[in-house]
Every structure is written in C-alpha cells, then in structure tokens.
Amino acid sequence: MAQNQVGKTGEFELKDNDRVVFLGNSLFESDKNGYLELALTTRWPDKKVTFRNLGWEGDNVFGQARSHFTNPPTAYETLMQQITAAKPTIIFIAYGGVEAQDGEAGLDKFKDGLNKLLDKTDELGARAILLSPIPVLSGIPPDILESRNKDLQLYAKTIADVAKGRQKQFIDIYNPVVDFQKQTKISEDGIHLNEAGYYLLATALEHGLGLVSQPQVVNIQVVKSGLEAAAPAKIFPAETQQMKFTIDESYLPLPIAVAELPKIEQQRTIKINGLKKGFYTLTADNLPVITASAKSWEAGVEIKQGGVFGQAKHVQHLINKKNDLFFQQYRPWNETYITGFRAYEQGRHKEGLADLEYIMVWLENQIYLNSAPKSIVYQIVTAK
C-alpha cells in the first residue's frame, strides 16, 4: 500500500469561506454522527467553512447509484451537477470500494472514470484529496474475504498512483481501519463503520492531513495554600483553597458514545498530587465529571466526558442537524414529483427545498460561534 502523500498543494489548512465537499459512496453517507466534519471544524474554530456531504451508498466514479426515474439528466450528469452546485474549494474523494468488485479486469475503467472526475474538480478549481477504500472486515467466508480485500488493496494502489501522477494528496485509510478493528468493535456488519469506527476514522483523517494531536497531561499539585499547576492549567488566585482551575484548550476534542469510552484512549489526563487519602470528584462548571481515589488521581485519570467534551457534543449535534437538512434538500424522497418529470404535480415544493438554505446558514453560524473551546471552571471536591 502506498503511504500518504502530499501533492504540490502543500500542507493542509482551511481558510475563511472554504467549501469542503465529501464525495463518494457509503463511506461518507454513513457518517451519521458527522465525525469527519467535526474533526476539521474544530481544528479551525476561527474560520467560517461550509461542508457538504455528497456521499451516496453504492456509488462509483460514474455516479451510477444516483440514477432516478427522470432522464435526462443521466446519473453521471447528476453527479456532475451536484459537484458543481456544491462549489467546492476542497473535495475529499472516496471511491473504489464498489468498483473493486470488478477485480483487476475493471481497473482501467475505474482509472479512466477517476481521472475524468479529477478533470471536473480541476475545472472547478477545487483541491482534491483522494482516500483509499476501507477493507471488508467480516461477514463473508474467509477465502472470499481474502480475495475481496486483495482487490480493494489493488484499487487503493491505483488511486494512490493516480494521485501521484496528478500531484494530488492521497490518504491511506485501509491500513488504519485494519488496525482499528484490533482496538474495539468498529462495524456491525463487517462492511460499514459504526460510531466508534467513524470516530477512529476521523483520527486517521487528521493524521493523514498532518494534523497530529499530542497527548495532553494536566499536572496539579495540592499545597498548603491550595493548588499549583503548570500550563495548560491555570489556577484561580483568589480561590486556590477551593481547588478551582481552568485548562487552555487549543481545539475541542472528538466526543464519542459513553459505551465505547473504556476501549478508546482519548489522551486527556489529569494528575493531582498531594490529595489526602479518600475519593474526590472532578466537576466542570459545577457538574460532576468523574470520581476517583487520591491514589488514582496521583497516577492520572483519563477525562473522556464533561467540560469541553460536552461542548464538542453540542457542535456535533448542530452539524448533524445541518447535514440532515442538506440531505432533504438535495435528495428529497419525492424527487420525481418535485424536480423530476412529474414536477407538474408537486413542483411548487421546490421553493421549500431552496428555503432550507436559510436554516442551514443559521446552523452554520451557530457551529462557528460554538467551535472555539470555552473556558471551563474545573474543581476538585471531596466525594460524598
């Protein structure tokens, strides 16, 4: 498998007014928790960026899954129209998973289709970032599974080769997903990722883009006068006896379902030395986060919820609401009656679809206003 590679466009960053598009098959459509968008949003909380998810289950580089009863436009024309309408400045492309079912015999056709797709994104002036397909993890006989994954690796290599030839960035997510399945359950059916899978995929995307996070350890020392701490923690000078402090956060962490937390290291640890024997509760803005013994606090306790995790969850909720509205707008259930050949019956609702844009803009403003980490007041109190 080719390693992650960067084309002539250099390091990845988001700028004000960037429009990021996720284009591909179910890998993008099934990210119902919005982890990929959240990971990028929180890294640049000071930038106003628009995200649009054009993922379509079962789709290929020819847009064949996007066909509908009204023709024209053809499925491929629909794909081109949707990309153009999204006005991308950056586009993540994840194809190859469906096409790999054709094996080596389908490689030339896939390569041709991928190049034509890149011709379109170049025409639009968008920076294209190509992702490999992910492996099939289970659900089929071992011999078929092995053969299927060999084909997926073959297509991943082809994508990497195309990216290199056209000086585009390529990110391998095949191998990271293989490693992730050793950590925790990342799929319910062996094909599509679950919530934990998308959480981990978001970390792989960050890594592939060069956005590597460092483990954050906060060291607190209990002294006679109250607390002492080193960066990134800050003590309230007038309230040291109440053992209150804040933590400088450069960006919000990725939240995940509580049920999965014991299996996934979030790399945020608080160590408190000097506590008397007993149990102590960490609170965030007066809400309990976690209780542990003095011995555990001295060793270090991982913080996986509460505080900035709660704020990140709120931003994630806003992202999901916005994405739900966009899905309704560009893929209405009764599309044939609103924009298709039977629009003479219910075409009046087309204006209603357009009006959803106002709500999406409002939600995007709320996402922007809430993406920067807020100052959280933490306190250590004796457990009752």
C-alpha positions as CSV (number, residue, x, y, z in Angstrom):
1,M,0.0,0.0,0.0
2,A,1.3,3.4,-0.9
3,Q,2.0,5.8,2.0
4,N,0.1,9.0,2.5
5,Q,1.5,11.5,0.0
6,V,1.1,15.2,-0.5
7,G,0.9,16.9,-3.9
8,K,2.2,20.3,-4.9
9,T,-0.6,22.0,-2.9
10,G,1.4,21.5,0.3
11,E,0.2,21.4,3.9
12,F,-3.5,21.2,4.6
13,E,-5.3,24.1,6.1
14,L,-8.8,25.6,6.0
15,K,-9.4,29.2,5.2
16,D,-12.4,31.5,5.6
17,N,-15.1,30.8,3.0
18,D,-13.7,27.4,2.1
19,R,-16.3,25.0,0.9
20,V,-15.4,21.4,1.7
21,V,-17.2,18.5,-0.1
22,F,-17.2,14.8,0.8
23,L,-17.8,12.9,-2.4
24,G,-18.0,9.1,-2.6
25,N,-20.0,6.1,-1.6
26,S,-21.4,4.9,1.7
27,L,-18.1,5.7,3.5
28,F,-19.2,9.3,3.6
29,E,-23.0,8.9,3.5
30,S,-23.0,6.6,6.6
31,D,-21.1,9.1,8.8
32,K,-24.4,10.0,10.5
33,N,-22.5,11.4,13.5
34,G,-20.5,13.8,11.5
35,Y,-17.2,12.9,12.9
36,L,-15.2,13.7,9.8
37,E,-16.7,17.2,9.5
38,L,-16.4,17.8,13.3
39,A,-12.7,16.9,13.3
40,L,-12.0,19.5,10.6
41,T,-14.4,22.1,12.0
42,T,-12.8,22.2,15.5
43,R,-9.3,22.4,14.2
44,W,-10.0,25.8,12.6
45,P,-12.6,27.3,15.0
46,D,-11.8,30.8,13.8
47,K,-12.6,30.0,10.2
48,K,-16.1,30.1,8.6
49,V,-16.1,27.0,6.4
50,T,-19.1,25.3,4.6
51,F,-19.3,21.5,4.5
52,R,-21.4,19.5,2.1
53,N,-21.7,15.7,2.2
54,L,-22.4,14.2,-1.3
55,G,-21.8,10.6,-0.2
56,W,-24.2,8.1,-1.9
57,E,-24.4,4.5,-0.9
58,G,-23.4,2.1,-3.6
59,D,-22.0,4.9,-5.8
60,N,-19.0,4.7,-8.1
61,V,-16.9,7.2,-10.1
62,F,-19.6,7.2,-12.8
63,G,-22.4,8.2,-10.4
64,Q,-24.4,5.2,-11.3
65,A,-26.1,5.0,-7.8
66,R,-27.5,8.5,-8.4
67,S,-29.8,7.4,-11.3
68,H,-33.5,8.2,-11.0
69,F,-36.7,8.0,-13.0
70,T,-36.1,11.3,-14.7
71,N,-33.7,11.0,-17.6
72,P,-32.2,13.4,-18.6
73,P,-30.2,14.1,-16.6
74,T,-28.3,10.8,-16.7
75,A,-26.8,9.5,-13.5
76,Y,-23.4,10.9,-14.5
77,E,-24.8,14.2,-15.4
78,T,-26.5,14.3,-12.0
79,L,-23.1,13.6,-10.3
80,M,-21.5,16.5,-12.2
81,Q,-24.4,18.8,-11.5
82,Q,-24.2,18.0,-7.7
83,I,-20.5,18.6,-7.6
84,T,-20.8,21.9,-9.5
85,A,-23.7,23.1,-7.3
86,A,-21.7,22.4,-4.1
87,K,-19.0,24.9,-5.3
88,P,-16.1,23.1,-3.6
89,T,-12.7,24.6,-2.9
90,I,-11.6,21.3,-1.2
91,I,-13.1,17.9,-2.1
92,F,-12.4,14.6,-0.4
93,I,-13.0,11.8,-2.9
94,A,-13.6,8.2,-1.6
95,Y,-14.3,5.8,-4.4
96,G,-13.1,2.3,-5.3
97,G,-14.9,0.2,-2.8
98,V,-17.8,-0.6,-5.1
99,E,-15.7,-0.7,-8.3
100,A,-13.2,-3.2,-6.7
101,Q,-16.0,-5.9,-7.1
102,D,-15.0,-6.0,-10.8
103,G,-11.4,-7.0,-9.8
104,E,-8.4,-6.5,-11.9
105,A,-10.5,-6.5,-15.0
106,G,-12.2,-3.3,-14.0
107,L,-9.1,-1.3,-13.2
108,D,-8.7,0.5,-16.5
109,K,-12.3,1.6,-16.5
110,F,-12.1,2.8,-12.9
111,K,-8.9,4.7,-13.5
112,D,-10.4,6.4,-16.5
113,G,-13.5,7.4,-14.5
114,L,-11.4,8.7,-11.6
115,N,-9.3,10.8,-14.0
116,K,-12.4,12.3,-15.6
117,L,-13.7,13.1,-12.1
118,L,-10.5,14.8,-11.3
119,D,-10.7,16.7,-14.6
120,K,-14.0,18.1,-13.3
121,T,-12.7,19.1,-9.9
122,D,-9.7,20.8,-11.6
123,E,-12.0,22.7,-13.8
124,L,-13.8,23.9,-10.7
125,G,-10.5,25.0,-9.1
126,A,-11.0,22.6,-6.2
127,R,-8.2,20.9,-4.3
128,A,-8.9,17.2,-4.5
129,I,-7.8,14.8,-1.7
130,L,-8.1,11.1,-2.6
131,L,-8.9,8.4,0.0
132,S,-8.4,4.7,-0.3
133,P,-11.3,2.3,0.2
134,I,-11.5,0.6,3.5
135,P,-11.3,-3.2,3.9
136,V,-14.2,-5.7,4.4
137,L,-13.8,-6.8,8.0
138,S,-16.1,-9.8,8.3
139,G,-19.4,-11.2,7.2
140,I,-18.3,-13.4,4.3
141,P,-16.3,-16.7,4.1
142,P,-12.6,-16.3,4.8
143,D,-11.4,-17.2,1.3
144,I,-13.8,-14.7,-0.3
145,L,-12.8,-12.1,2.3
146,E,-9.2,-12.5,1.5
147,S,-9.8,-12.2,-2.3
148,R,-12.1,-9.2,-1.8
149,N,-9.5,-7.4,0.3
150,K,-6.8,-8.1,-2.2
151,D,-8.9,-6.4,-4.8
152,L,-9.6,-3.4,-2.5
153,Q,-5.8,-3.1,-1.9
154,L,-5.3,-3.2,-5.7
155,Y,-7.7,-0.4,-6.2
156,A,-6.2,1.6,-3.3
157,K,-2.8,1.4,-5.0
158,T,-4.4,2.5,-8.3
159,I,-5.9,5.6,-6.5
160,A,-2.5,6.3,-5.0
161,D,-0.8,6.1,-8.4
162,V,-3.4,8.4,-10.0
163,A,-3.0,10.9,-7.1
164,K,0.8,10.8,-7.5
165,G,0.6,11.2,-11.3
166,R,-1.7,14.2,-10.9
167,Q,0.1,15.7,-7.9
168,K,-2.9,15.2,-5.6
169,Q,-2.9,14.2,-2.0
170,F,-3.6,10.6,-1.2
171,I,-4.6,9.3,2.3
172,D,-4.4,5.6,3.1
173,I,-7.3,4.7,5.4
174,Y,-7.3,1.0,4.5
175,N,-4.4,0.1,6.9
176,P,-5.6,2.3,9.8
177,V,-9.0,0.6,9.7
178,V,-7.3,-2.8,9.8
179,D,-5.5,-1.6,13.0
180,F,-8.7,-0.1,14.5
181,Q,-10.6,-3.4,14.4
182,K,-7.9,-4.7,16.8
183,Q,-8.8,-2.0,19.3
184,T,-12.6,-2.2,19.5
185,K,-15.7,-3.1,17.5
186,I,-15.8,-0.7,14.6
187,S,-18.5,-2.3,12.4
188,E,-21.8,-4.1,12.9
189,D,-21.9,-5.9,9.6
190,G,-18.2,-6.0,8.6
191,I,-18.7,-3.5,5.8
192,H,-20.0,-0.2,7.2
193,L,-18.3,1.5,10.1
194,N,-20.2,2.2,13.4
195,E,-19.9,5.2,15.6
196,A,-16.6,4.1,17.1
197,G,-15.4,3.3,13.6
198,Y,-16.1,6.8,12.4
199,Y,-14.5,8.3,15.5
200,L,-11.3,6.4,14.7
201,L,-11.6,7.2,11.0
202,A,-11.7,10.9,11.9
203,T,-8.4,10.5,13.8
204,A,-6.9,8.7,10.8
205,L,-8.0,11.5,8.5
206,E,-6.4,14.1,10.9
207,H,-3.2,12.1,10.8
208,G,-3.2,11.7,7.1
209,L,-3.6,15.5,6.8
210,G,-0.7,16.1,9.1
211,L,-3.0,17.2,12.0
212,V,-1.4,15.0,14.6
213,S,-2.5,15.7,18.2
214,Q,-0.3,15.3,21.2
215,P,-1.4,13.7,24.4
216,Q,-2.5,16.3,26.9
217,V,-1.5,15.8,30.5
218,V,-2.5,18.3,33.1
219,N,-0.5,18.3,36.4
220,I,-2.0,19.7,39.5
221,Q,-0.2,19.9,42.9
222,V,-2.1,20.3,46.1
223,V,-0.1,22.5,48.6
224,K,-0.9,24.2,51.9
225,S,-2.1,27.4,50.1
226,G,-4.3,25.5,47.7
227,L,-3.2,24.4,44.2
228,E,-0.3,24.9,42.0
229,A,-0.3,24.0,38.3
230,A,1.7,24.3,35.1
231,A,0.4,25.0,31.6
232,P,-2.0,24.3,30.2
233,A,-3.8,24.6,33.5
234,K,-4.4,27.9,35.3
235,I,-5.3,28.3,39.0
236,F,-7.8,30.9,40.2
237,P,-5.5,33.0,42.5
238,A,-8.4,34.2,44.8
239,E,-9.9,30.7,45.1
240,T,-6.9,28.4,45.5
241,Q,-8.4,26.9,48.7
242,Q,-11.5,25.9,46.7
243,M,-9.2,24.0,44.3
244,K,-10.5,25.6,41.1
245,F,-8.7,25.8,37.8
246,T,-9.1,26.1,34.1
247,I,-7.4,24.4,31.1
248,D,-6.3,26.2,28.0
249,E,-7.6,24.2,25.0
250,S,-6.4,24.9,21.5
251,Y,-9.3,23.0,20.0
252,L,-12.3,20.8,21.0
253,P,-11.8,17.0,21.4
254,L,-13.9,14.5,19.5
255,P,-16.7,13.1,21.7
256,I,-17.9,9.5,21.5
257,A,-20.7,7.4,23.0
258,V,-20.1,6.6,26.7
259,A,-20.4,2.8,26.0
260,E,-17.3,2.9,23.8
261,L,-15.1,5.1,26.0
262,P,-13.4,2.4,28.0
263,K,-11.9,0.9,24.8
264,I,-10.7,4.1,23.2
265,E,-7.9,6.3,24.6
266,Q,-8.8,10.0,24.3
267,Q,-5.3,11.1,25.6
268,R,-6.5,13.7,28.0
269,T,-5.3,13.0,31.5
270,I,-5.4,15.0,34.8
271,K,-2.8,14.1,37.5
272,I,-3.3,15.5,41.0
273,N,-0.6,15.1,43.6
274,G,-0.9,15.8,47.3
275,L,-4.5,14.8,48.0
276,K,-5.3,13.2,51.3
277,K,-6.5,9.6,51.3
278,G,-10.1,9.4,50.1
279,F,-12.2,9.9,47.0
280,Y,-12.5,13.1,45.0
281,T,-14.8,14.3,42.3
282,L,-13.8,16.5,39.4
283,T,-16.5,18.9,38.4
284,A,-16.8,21.1,35.3
285,D,-18.9,24.2,35.7
286,N,-20.3,22.6,38.9
287,L,-21.3,19.4,37.0
288,P,-19.7,16.1,38.1
289,V,-17.3,14.6,35.6
290,I,-15.6,11.7,37.3
291,T,-14.8,10.4,40.8
292,A,-11.6,8.6,41.7
293,S,-9.4,7.8,44.7
294,A,-6.5,10.0,45.7
295,K,-4.2,7.3,44.5
296,S,-5.8,7.2,41.1
297,W,-5.6,10.9,40.7
298,E,-1.9,10.8,41.5
299,A,-1.4,8.2,38.8
300,G,-3.5,10.1,36.4
301,V,-7.2,9.9,35.4
302,E,-8.4,10.0,31.8
303,I,-11.1,12.6,31.1
304,K,-13.5,11.4,28.5
305,Q,-16.7,13.4,29.1
306,G,-18.0,16.6,30.6
307,G,-16.4,20.0,30.1
308,V,-15.2,20.6,26.6
309,F,-16.4,17.2,25.6
310,G,-19.9,18.4,26.3
311,Q,-19.3,21.5,24.1
312,A,-18.0,19.3,21.3
313,K,-21.1,17.1,21.5
314,H,-23.2,20.2,21.1
315,V,-21.3,21.3,18.0
316,Q,-21.7,17.7,16.7
317,H,-25.4,17.9,17.2
318,L,-25.6,21.2,15.2
319,I,-23.5,19.6,12.4
320,N,-25.9,16.6,12.2
321,K,-29.0,18.9,12.1
322,K,-27.5,20.9,9.3
323,N,-26.5,17.7,7.4
324,D,-30.0,16.3,7.8
325,L,-31.5,19.4,6.2
326,F,-29.0,19.3,3.3
327,F,-29.8,15.7,2.7
328,Q,-33.5,16.6,2.5
329,Q,-32.7,19.4,0.1
330,Y,-30.5,17.6,-2.4
331,R,-32.1,14.2,-2.1
332,P,-35.8,14.7,-1.4
333,W,-37.8,11.5,-1.0
334,N,-40.3,12.5,-3.7
335,E,-37.7,13.9,-6.1
336,T,-39.6,12.7,-9.1
337,Y,-42.6,14.8,-8.1
338,I,-40.7,18.0,-7.1
339,T,-37.9,18.3,-9.6
340,G,-38.4,15.3,-12.0
341,F,-40.7,14.5,-14.9
342,R,-43.8,14.7,-12.6
343,A,-43.0,18.1,-11.3
344,Y,-46.2,19.4,-12.8
345,E,-47.9,17.8,-9.8
346,Q,-45.8,19.0,-6.8
347,G,-43.2,21.2,-8.3
348,R,-44.4,24.1,-6.1
349,H,-42.4,22.4,-3.2
350,K,-39.1,23.2,-5.0
351,E,-39.1,26.6,-3.4
352,G,-39.5,25.0,0.0
353,L,-36.3,22.9,-0.6
354,A,-34.5,26.1,-1.5
355,D,-35.7,27.8,1.7
356,L,-33.9,25.1,3.8
357,E,-30.8,27.0,2.9
358,Y,-31.7,29.8,5.3
359,I,-31.9,27.3,8.2
360,M,-28.6,25.7,7.2
361,V,-26.9,29.1,7.1
362,W,-28.2,29.8,10.6
363,L,-27.0,26.4,11.9
364,E,-23.6,27.0,10.2
365,N,-23.3,30.3,12.1
366,Q,-24.1,28.5,15.3
367,I,-21.4,25.9,14.6
368,Y,-18.9,28.7,14.0
369,L,-19.9,30.5,17.2
370,N,-19.6,27.4,19.3
371,S,-16.5,25.7,17.8
372,A,-13.8,27.6,19.8
373,P,-13.2,26.0,23.3
374,K,-14.9,27.9,26.1
375,S,-13.3,28.5,29.4
376,I,-14.5,25.7,31.8
377,V,-14.1,26.0,35.5
378,Y,-12.9,22.7,37.0
379,Q,-12.9,22.0,40.7
380,I,-11.8,19.1,42.9
381,V,-14.2,18.3,45.7
382,T,-14.4,15.6,48.3
383,A,-16.8,12.9,47.1
384,K,-19.9,12.5,49.2
